[in-house]
Amino acid sequence: MGAPEFFLINVITYVVQTAAAAGACLFAWSKGGPGTRIAALAFGGGWFGWVIVVLAAPSLNDELFPALTWDLFVALAFLYVVIRFGSPWIGAAMIAQGFQLGFRALDVILPEARHSIVHLSLVVAINSLNLVMMAMLVGAALAEKRQPSRARRAQASRAGEELPAS
């Protein structure tokens, strides 16, 4: 595969993943509780902040230090949400973010592998973890949306009433 085809695949991947990130963050923001909103804001802020940085200064695309900084920021925000709100879905996203941070750090310490199959494998792993984190944000929002109906059913069962399953 030549350079033009590889560039086109990169552009398509960025566009599709950015659209998916926007959709996941907007869904988590609109349907989730306060913890999920904070996580969506951190993930979306990190994602779109990085997109703005890359568009404003394309030379930074090959620099991994800004990406490590964004990953650390998002991981710490997820950690705050897990500690403060106790969301297991965001906890799983935090673990995925930790793996992503580790893969980016591995990419930093292996500069000789920058244009090899090792680098491409790390990029695929990082992109896959991004999709996993987006799914975790959506899962957190859906779990929080279902939680009030579970609480109503539990309260009704204590009172001896029956509610239809929602």
Beta strands, then each sheet from edge to edge (+ up, - down):
end
